[in-house]
Amino acid sequence: MQETRLDTARIRAARQVIDPIFLDTPLYRCEALEPVLGCAVSVKLETANPIRSFKARGTEVVASGLAANGSRAVVCASAGNLGQALAWSGRGRGLEVTVVASRHATVAKLERIRALGAELELVDGDHELARERAAAIARDQGIRLVEDSLDLETCEGAATIGLELVDALPSFDAVLIALGGGAMATGVGHVVKSHASDVEVICVQPAGAPAMTRSWREHRVVSTDSADTIADGVAGRHPIPEVLDDLLLVADDAVLVQEASIVTGMRMLLDHAGLIVEPSAALGIAAILEDRERFADRHVLTIICGSNVDMDAYHRWIGPAPQ
């Protein structure tokens, strides 16, 4: 039988090294969403922190370990949120942080990476090319490469969200988790399934970037030639085999949603919850919109995983306020 890479004891230990500013994020039932979605909806607000995403839970664990070992430099590839998180965590521990990103990444995310003191290198290509360049830097300079989702610290740091969710069990029936590289899905899924196997763990990915969902469905790595989605935070093309193995153990389902549903989800979160979110954070709402019957009369929880969004693009996507 396949065994997971994740360890509940290590996940509990991770809470002790993560800055409390990233822990115990708001979790509440959002009743204003319920009439339009036809089900009870709770949100876990992972944007209520200085980098406005869940990623620092993992980078805090990474940076803590590096500092303890006397390391002084680290590099990662990022679509934006991981880079901000590593810059934050590294800055507080005296680490020299290099972030490699696509030149086409969200400008607001890139500017924040620089503002947090990291060295930013841009590549003319997508996130997969950035991953290749970051690996080359790590080899050439002999420094730590942080690979989101492959490195257990990123998964087990994200899994601390699950520890906070299980305190609310059994008040909800399903957890909707944005699926990209898989750190949050595998980490949170592992904890939830360990404590309440009857709670449905559903991963959600854009139809324009379906590599991990296809891989989950076929039980093998399926890469794609391209990714076409506004949800840049989950737009990977080459799933990591070890992460897929972990995902297969905890996910009850993996679904794909259309871009229009993502945009509608962002609009709903603004209108009914007062939340400005990036597209990846609206994937759970998009999944409900596309399959209302499945979720009718159930209590669903979705993780609002990030709010680092280019505001010009945001306004183009969601349009003017309803009259």
Sequence and secondary structure as in RCSB ss.txt:
>XXXX:A:sequence
MQETRLDTARIRAARQVIDPIFLDTPLYRCEALEPVLGCAVSVKLETANPIRSFKARGTEVVASGLAANGSRAVV
CASAGNLGQALAWSGRGRGLEVTVVASRHATVAKLERIRALGAELELVDGDHELARERAAAIARDQGIRLVEDSL
DLETCEGAATIGLELVDALPSFDAVLIALGGGAMATGVGHVVKSHASDVEVICVQPAGAPAMTRSWREHRVVSTD
SADTIADGVAGRHPIPEVLDDLLLVADDAVLVQEASIVTGMRMLLDHAGLIVEPSAALGIAAILEDRERFADRHV
LTIICGSNVDMDAYHRWIGPAPQ
>XXXX:A:secstr
    S  HHHHHHHTTTS GGGSS  EEE GGGHHHHTSEEEEEETTSSTTSBTTHHHHHHHHHHHHHTT  EEE
EE SSHHHHHHHHHHHTTT EEEEEEETTS HHHHHHHHHTT EEEEESS HHHHHHHHHHHHHHHT EEE TTT
SHHHHHHHHHHHHHHHTTTTS SEEEEE SSSHHHHHHHHHHHHH TTSEEEEEEETTS HHHHHHHHTS    S
    S GGG  SS  HHHHHHHHHH SEEEEE HHHHHHHHHHHHHHH     GGGGHHHHHHHHTHHHHTT EE
EEEE B    HHHHHHHH S   
